Amino acid sequence: MKGEDLRSFTQDELKDRLKELGEKPFRGTQIFEWVHKRRVKNIAEMTNLSVSQRERLESDFYISLPRIEEELVSKDGTRKYLFDMGEDIFVESVLMKYSYGNAICISTQAGCRMGCSFCASTIG
C-alpha cells in the first residue's frame, strides 16, 4: 500500500501531519473520529470532507484493515482465525462458544499459560 496508514496516528499526530500538508488542524480531528469512532473502512466514506479532499487524502493515506487469511472450525463450533494485519504481520485468534457466553483468545506470543491444546503459545 502506498502512503501512510491513518490508523497508526494519534489524534495530535494526525493534526500535525495534515497541517504539514496544508490542511487546517481540525481536519485531523474529523478524520480521527471517522477512523476510530465511526470505524469507516475507506476514505470515501468520510462524507463531511469534500470529494477533492478525500481524493487528496487517498493519494497520501490509506486505512488498514485485518483480513482473514485462514479460518478453521472444530466439531464443537470453536473457530480459529489467522488474521493478516499487513506488512507480514499475522495474529491468531480463537472464538470459543460456551453456554454462559463467548470467549476469545488473541495470540500475542506473550506466553499465555491457559494451556489450550490447539495453541502453540504453551508449547515449550
NUFIZA-673118 format. One record per atom (N, C-alpha, C): residue in one letter; chain; x, z, y. Coordinates in nm, 4 decimals. Layout:
A; A; X; Z; Y
...
This chain:
M; A; 0.0841; 0.0000; -0.1182
M; A; 0.0000; 0.0000; 0.0000
M; A; 0.0883; 0.0000; 0.1242
K; A; 0.0432; -0.0735; 0.2216
K; A; 0.1181; -0.0769; 0.3465
K; A; 0.0674; 0.0313; 0.4399
G; A; 0.1514; 0.0739; 0.5283
G; A; 0.1107; 0.1717; 0.6275
G; A; 0.1233; 0.3149; 0.5781
E; A; 0.0527; 0.4025; 0.6471
E; A; 0.0588; 0.5454; 0.6197
E; A; -0.0769; 0.5951; 0.5704
D; A; -0.0733; 0.6920; 0.4799
D; A; -0.1948; 0.7483; 0.4227
D; A; -0.2566; 0.8477; 0.5209
L; A; -0.3789; 0.8206; 0.5659
L; A; -0.4464; 0.9109; 0.6596
L; A; -0.4673; 1.0500; 0.6012
R; A; -0.4760; 1.0597; 0.4701
R; A; -0.4985; 1.1905; 0.4062
R; A; -0.3747; 1.2794; 0.4116
S; A; -0.2602; 1.2226; 0.4468
S; A; -0.1362; 1.3014; 0.4462
S; A; -0.1084; 1.3709; 0.5788
F; A; -0.1907; 1.3477; 0.6801
F; A; -0.1685; 1.4052; 0.8125
F; A; -0.2512; 1.5312; 0.8343
T; A; -0.1935; 1.6284; 0.9043
T; A; -0.2745; 1.7373; 0.9586
T; A; -0.3476; 1.6800; 1.0804
Q; A; -0.4426; 1.7524; 1.1319
Q; A; -0.5159; 1.7032; 1.2480
Q; A; -0.4223; 1.6836; 1.3674
D; A; -0.3351; 1.7789; 1.3920
D; A; -0.2425; 1.7668; 1.5050
D; A; -0.1439; 1.6519; 1.4857
E; A; -0.0957; 1.6333; 1.3640
E; A; -0.0049; 1.5215; 1.3370
E; A; -0.0745; 1.3879; 1.3600
L; A; -0.1993; 1.3797; 1.3207
L; A; -0.2743; 1.2562; 1.3382
L; A; -0.2981; 1.2273; 1.4867
K; A; -0.3302; 1.3309; 1.5626
K; A; -0.3469; 1.3131; 1.7072
K; A; -0.2182; 1.2621; 1.7707
D; A; -0.1051; 1.3211; 1.7316
D; A; 0.0237; 1.2780; 1.7859
D; A; 0.0568; 1.1346; 1.7450
R; A; 0.0309; 1.1011; 1.6201
R; A; 0.0619; 0.9661; 1.5699
R; A; -0.0218; 0.8611; 1.6408
L; A; -0.1497; 0.8883; 1.6620
L; A; -0.2363; 0.7937; 1.7309
L; A; -0.1990; 0.7807; 1.8782
K; A; -0.1544; 0.8904; 1.9380
K; A; -0.1084; 0.8852; 2.0769
K; A; 0.0124; 0.7915; 2.0878
E; A; 0.1037; 0.7986; 1.9874
E; A; 0.2186; 0.7079; 1.9836
E; A; 0.1746; 0.5620; 1.9781
L; A; 0.0593; 0.5369; 1.9174
L; A; 0.0066; 0.4007; 1.9038
L; A; -0.0820; 0.3595; 2.0219
G; A; -0.0881; 0.4460; 2.1246
G; A; -0.1641; 0.4119; 2.2447
G; A; -0.3093; 0.4552; 2.2432
E; A; -0.3493; 0.5295; 2.1424
E; A; -0.4872; 0.5794; 2.1356
E; A; -0.4954; 0.7158; 2.2039
K; A; -0.6143; 0.7517; 2.2452
K; A; -0.6362; 0.8847; 2.3024
K; A; -0.6343; 0.9870; 2.1885
P; A; -0.5777; 1.1057; 2.2133
P; A; -0.5655; 1.2064; 2.1067
P; A; -0.6969; 1.2443; 2.0380
F; A; -0.8108; 1.2395; 2.1104
F; A; -0.9372; 1.2781; 2.0467
F; A; -0.9719; 1.1872; 1.9296
R; A; -0.9165; 1.0659; 1.9264
R; A; -0.9387; 0.9765; 1.8122
R; A; -0.8831; 1.0395; 1.6844
G; A; -0.7737; 1.1125; 1.6977
G; A; -0.7166; 1.1802; 1.5813
G; A; -0.8135; 1.2798; 1.5213
T; A; -0.8842; 1.3525; 1.6087
T; A; -0.9852; 1.4479; 1.5613
T; A; -1.0992; 1.3747; 1.4933
Q; A; -1.1463; 1.2652; 1.5539
Q; A; -1.2545; 1.1874; 1.4939
Q; A; -1.2154; 1.1372; 1.3553
I; A; -1.0980; 1.0786; 1.3459
I; A; -1.0532; 1.0203; 1.2196
I; A; -1.0301; 1.1298; 1.1158
F; A; -0.9722; 1.2414; 1.1562
F; A; -0.9502; 1.3534; 1.0648
F; A; -1.0833; 1.4000; 1.0057
E; A; -1.1861; 1.4090; 1.0889
E; A; -1.3178; 1.4511; 1.0399
E; A; -1.3768; 1.3490; 0.9435
W; A; -1.3594; 1.2208; 0.9720
W; A; -1.4075; 1.1185; 0.8791
W; A; -1.3398; 1.1324; 0.7431
V; A; -1.2109; 1.1555; 0.7440
V; A; -1.1349; 1.1597; 0.6186
V; A; -1.1582; 1.2898; 0.5430
H; A; -1.1537; 1.4031; 0.6121
H; A; -1.1544; 1.5330; 0.5436
H; A; -1.2895; 1.6035; 0.5389
K; A; -1.3797; 1.5721; 0.6291
K; A; -1.5109; 1.6365; 0.6266
K; A; -1.6186; 1.5444; 0.5704
R; A; -1.6168; 1.4197; 0.6145
R; A; -1.7170; 1.3248; 0.5664
R; A; -1.6699; 1.2500; 0.4420
R; A; -1.5416; 1.2591; 0.4136
R; A; -1.4788; 1.2041; 0.2929
R; A; -1.5066; 1.0554; 0.2715
V; A; -1.4853; 0.9784; 0.3777
V; A; -1.5022; 0.8344; 0.3641
V; A; -1.3937; 0.7785; 0.2718
K; A; -1.4252; 0.6666; 0.2100
K; A; -1.3318; 0.6046; 0.1164
K; A; -1.2491; 0.4946; 0.1808
N; A; -1.2950; 0.4471; 0.2973
N; A; -1.2180; 0.3448; 0.3671
N; A; -1.2435; 0.3522; 0.5165
I; A; -1.1542; 0.2930; 0.5917
I; A; -1.1585; 0.2987; 0.7374
I; A; -1.2831; 0.2290; 0.7920
A; A; -1.3326; 0.1272; 0.7242
A; A; -1.4504; 0.0534; 0.7702
A; A; -1.5736; 0.1430; 0.7831
E; A; -1.5778; 0.2555; 0.7137
E; A; -1.6921; 0.3474; 0.7189
E; A; -1.6935; 0.4348; 0.8446
M; A; -1.5892; 0.4300; 0.9252
M; A; -1.5781; 0.5144; 1.0439
M; A; -1.6561; 0.4508; 1.1590
T; A; -1.7872; 0.4666; 1.1552
T; A; -1.8765; 0.3897; 1.2421
T; A; -1.8760; 0.4320; 1.3887
N; A; -1.8158; 0.5440; 1.4249
N; A; -1.8086; 0.5785; 1.5675
N; A; -1.6818; 0.5225; 1.6319
L; A; -1.6086; 0.4390; 1.5576
L; A; -1.4958; 0.3640; 1.6125
L; A; -1.5389; 0.2184; 1.6224
S; A; -1.4891; 0.1500; 1.7222
S; A; -1.5252; 0.0085; 1.7364
S; A; -1.4652; -0.0720; 1.6215
V; A; -1.5196; -0.1897; 1.6002
V; A; -1.4679; -0.2772; 1.4946
V; A; -1.3208; -0.3078; 1.5198
S; A; -1.2843; -0.3340; 1.6441
S; A; -1.1436; -0.3657; 1.6740
S; A; -1.0528; -0.2447; 1.6491
Q; A; -1.0995; -0.1237; 1.6789
Q; A; -1.0197; -0.0035; 1.6499
Q; A; -1.0010; 0.0132; 1.4991
R; A; -1.1072; -0.0100; 1.4232
R; A; -1.0962; 0.0013; 1.2771
R; A; -1.0003; -0.1025; 1.2215
E; A; -1.0052; -0.2222; 1.2747
E; A; -0.9130; -0.3269; 1.2283
E; A; -0.7685; -0.2903; 1.2588
R; A; -0.7435; -0.2346; 1.3790
R; A; -0.6070; -0.1897; 1.4132
R; A; -0.5617; -0.0782; 1.3197
L; A; -0.6531; 0.0169; 1.2933
L; A; -0.6189; 0.1260; 1.2012
L; A; -0.5838; 0.0715; 1.0638
E; A; -0.6615; -0.0256; 1.0156
E; A; -0.6381; -0.0810; 0.8823
E; A; -0.5032; -0.1522; 0.8713
S; A; -0.4480; -0.1952; 0.9834
S; A; -0.3164; -0.2596; 0.9778
S; A; -0.2030; -0.1579; 0.9693
D; A; -0.2299; -0.0319; 1.0100
D; A; -0.1255; 0.0712; 1.0097
D; A; -0.1478; 0.1842; 0.9093
F; A; -0.2717; 0.1983; 0.8592
F; A; -0.3054; 0.3133; 0.7759
F; A; -0.3926; 0.2722; 0.6572
Y; A; -0.4043; 0.3637; 0.5630
Y; A; -0.4969; 0.3490; 0.4514
Y; A; -0.5419; 0.4886; 0.4104
I; A; -0.6422; 0.4953; 0.3245
I; A; -0.6902; 0.6230; 0.2707
I; A; -0.6650; 0.6199; 0.1206
S; A; -0.5810; 0.7104; 0.0741
S; A; -0.5510; 0.7141; -0.0701
S; A; -0.6636; 0.7837; -0.1450
L; A; -0.6932; 0.7313; -0.2607
L; A; -0.7938; 0.7912; -0.3481
L; A; -0.7389; 0.7924; -0.4905
P; A; -0.7583; 0.9020; -0.5619
P; A; -0.7145; 0.9022; -0.7010
P; A; -0.7974; 0.8043; -0.7833
R; A; -0.7339; 0.7472; -0.8837
R; A; -0.8020; 0.6527; -0.9727
R; A; -0.7905; 0.7054; -1.1143
I; A; -0.8983; 0.6979; -1.1912
I; A; -0.8934; 0.7423; -1.3308
I; A; -0.8137; 0.6390; -1.4101
E; A; -0.6981; 0.6811; -1.4597
E; A; -0.6125; 0.5954; -1.5403
E; A; -0.6597; 0.5950; -1.6857
E; A; -0.7011; 0.7140; -1.7323
E; A; -0.7444; 0.7272; -1.8717
E; A; -0.8460; 0.8396; -1.8820
E; A; -0.9444; 0.8227; -1.9709
E; A; -1.0440; 0.9258; -1.9973
E; A; -1.0604; 0.9389; -2.1482
L; A; -1.0485; 1.0615; -2.1980
L; A; -1.0689; 1.0899; -2.3401
L; A; -1.1833; 1.1897; -2.3530
V; A; -1.2720; 1.1672; -2.4496
V; A; -1.3860; 1.2563; -2.4703
V; A; -1.3804; 1.3090; -2.6133
S; A; -1.3843; 1.4428; -2.6273
S; A; -1.3808; 1.5031; -2.7606
S; A; -1.5220; 1.5159; -2.8166
K; A; -1.5318; 1.5544; -2.9433
K; A; -1.6621; 1.5687; -3.0095
K; A; -1.7502; 1.6732; -2.9417
D; A; -1.6889; 1.7776; -2.8851
D; A; -1.7683; 1.8834; -2.8206
D; A; -1.8045; 1.8522; -2.6754
G; A; -1.7687; 1.7315; -2.6276
G; A; -1.8034; 1.6910; -2.4913
G; A; -1.6962; 1.7193; -2.3879
T; A; -1.5877; 1.7862; -2.4279
T; A; -1.4772; 1.8097; -2.3356
T; A; -1.4184; 1.6751; -2.2936
R; A; -1.3906; 1.6621; -2.1655
R; A; -1.3365; 1.5364; -2.1125
R; A; -1.1987; 1.5615; -2.0528
K; A; -1.1036; 1.4808; -2.0933
K; A; -0.9681; 1.4885; -2.0401
K; A; -0.9421; 1.3622; -1.9593
Y; A; -0.8946; 1.3807; -1.8365
Y; A; -0.8693; 1.2689; -1.7466
Y; A; -0.7223; 1.2640; -1.7078
L; A; -0.6730; 1.1436; -1.6901
L; A; -0.5427; 1.1216; -1.6296
L; A; -0.5700; 1.0463; -1.5000
F; A; -0.5395; 1.1107; -1.3865
F; A; -0.5626; 1.0509; -1.2556
F; A; -0.4331; 0.9928; -1.2015
D; A; -0.4407; 0.8707; -1.1514
D; A; -0.3288; 0.8068; -1.0840
D; A; -0.3459; 0.8354; -0.9350
M; A; -0.2545; 0.9146; -0.8798
M; A; -0.2615; 0.9534; -0.7398
M; A; -0.1885; 0.8538; -0.6499
G; A; -0.1284; 0.7520; -0.7099
G; A; -0.0494; 0.6557; -0.6343
G; A; 0.0955; 0.6969; -0.6311
E; A; 0.1815; 0.6020; -0.6011
E; A; 0.3245; 0.6270; -0.5878
E; A; 0.3839; 0.6938; -0.7123
D; A; 0.3389; 0.6515; -0.8305
D; A; 0.3867; 0.7040; -0.9590
D; A; 0.3647; 0.8539; -0.9770
I; A; 0.2580; 0.9058; -0.9208
I; A; 0.2212; 1.0468; -0.9365
I; A; 0.0925; 1.0520; -1.0180
F; A; 0.0961; 1.1302; -1.1273
F; A; -0.0193; 1.1424; -1.2153
F; A; -0.0548; 1.2895; -1.2314
V; A; -0.1849; 1.3166; -1.2423
V; A; -0.2352; 1.4526; -1.2603
V; A; -0.3329; 1.4502; -1.3761
E; A; -0.3208; 1.5480; -1.4660
E; A; -0.4152; 1.5607; -1.5767
E; A; -0.5190; 1.6657; -1.5416
S; A; -0.6398; 1.6423; -1.5895
S; A; -0.7483; 1.7351; -1.5653
S; A; -0.8388; 1.7370; -1.6880
V; A; -0.8957; 1.8528; -1.7164
V; A; -0.9863; 1.8661; -1.8296
V; A; -1.1137; 1.9335; -1.7812
L; A; -1.2283; 1.8745; -1.8162
L; A; -1.3592; 1.9318; -1.7856
L; A; -1.4167; 1.9873; -1.9146
M; A; -1.4425; 2.1189; -1.9145
M; A; -1.4958; 2.1869; -2.0320
M; A; -1.6348; 2.2403; -1.9986
K; A; -1.7337; 2.2036; -2.0799
K; A; -1.8715; 2.2467; -2.0561
K; A; -1.9047; 2.3628; -2.1489
Y; A; -1.9567; 2.4694; -2.0895
Y; A; -1.9965; 2.5886; -2.1647
Y; A; -2.1429; 2.6189; -2.1344
S; A; -2.2047; 2.7052; -2.2130
S; A; -2.3447; 2.7410; -2.1903
S; A; -2.3634; 2.8112; -2.0557
Y; A; -2.2620; 2.8802; -2.0088
Y; A; -2.2707; 2.9535; -1.8826
Y; A; -2.2248; 2.8715; -1.7620
G; A; -2.1757; 2.7501; -1.7846
G; A; -2.1307; 2.6652; -1.6738
G; A; -2.0113; 2.5810; -1.7154
N; A; -1.9528; 2.5156; -1.6217
N; A; -1.8396; 2.4271; -1.6472
N; A; -1.7104; 2.4904; -1.5990
A; A; -1.6018; 2.4506; -1.6617
A; A; -1.4687; 2.4929; -1.6196
A; A; -1.3824; 2.3676; -1.6116
I; A; -1.2908; 2.3695; -1.5184
I; A; -1.1999; 2.2567; -1.5051
I; A; -1.0568; 2.3085; -1.5000
C; A; -0.9691; 2.2383; -1.5660
C; A; -0.8271; 2.2705; -1.5665
C; A; -0.7547; 2.1525; -1.5032
I; A; -0.6690; 2.1803; -1.4074
I; A; -0.5888; 2.0753; -1.3454
I; A; -0.4431; 2.1088; -1.3716
S; A; -0.3735; 2.0186; -1.4398
S; A; -0.2352; 2.0425; -1.4773
S; A; -0.1438; 2.0252; -1.3575
T; A; -0.0771; 2.1327; -1.3222
T; A; 0.0210; 2.1267; -1.2153
T; A; 0.1625; 2.1380; -1.2703
Q; A; 0.1728; 2.1492; -1.4012
Q; A; 0.3012; 2.1694; -1.4680
Q; A; 0.3704; 2.2953; -1.4169
A; A; 0.2907; 2.3945; -1.3761
A; A; 0.3454; 2.5184; -1.3223
A; A; 0.3564; 2.6268; -1.4280
G; A; 0.3295; 2.5923; -1.5526
G; A; 0.3462; 2.6896; -1.6590
G; A; 0.2213; 2.7697; -1.6898
C; A; 0.1070; 2.7069; -1.6942
C; A; -0.0175; 2.7741; -1.7295
C; A; -0.0034; 2.8376; -1.8681
R; A; -0.0551; 2.9581; -1.8854
R; A; -0.0434; 3.0294; -2.0128
R; A; -0.1766; 3.0435; -2.0849
M; A; -0.2730; 2.9554; -2.0551
M; A; -0.4036; 2.9631; -2.1215
M; A; -0.3931; 2.9267; -2.2695
G; A; -0.2985; 2.8432; -2.3056
G; A; -0.2777; 2.8091; -2.4445
G; A; -0.3756; 2.7073; -2.5010
C; A; -0.4333; 2.6221; -2.4189
C; A; -0.5257; 2.5193; -2.4682
C; A; -0.4519; 2.4259; -2.5637
S; A; -0.5142; 2.4004; -2.6797
S; A; -0.4483; 2.3214; -2.7840
S; A; -0.4217; 2.1776; -2.7428
F; A; -0.4963; 2.1246; -2.6463
F; A; -0.4808; 1.9857; -2.6053
F; A; -0.3790; 1.9674; -2.4936
C; A; -0.3248; 2.0770; -2.4409
C; A; -0.2420; 2.0700; -2.3206
C; A; -0.0941; 2.0905; -2.3513
A; A; -0.0098; 2.0098; -2.2891
A; A; 0.1348; 2.0177; -2.3127
A; A; 0.2010; 2.1260; -2.2283
S; A; 0.1311; 2.1877; -2.1331
S; A; 0.1936; 2.2863; -2.0447
S; A; 0.2457; 2.4087; -2.1193
T; A; 0.1812; 2.4454; -2.2310
T; A; 0.2222; 2.5679; -2.3009
T; A; 0.3175; 2.5415; -2.4165
I; A; 0.3487; 2.4145; -2.4416
I; A; 0.4437; 2.3837; -2.5482
I; A; 0.5824; 2.4190; -2.4992
G; A; 0.6513; 2.4969; -2.5746
G; A; 0.7785; 2.5378; -2.5196
G; A; 0.8846; 2.5449; -2.6149
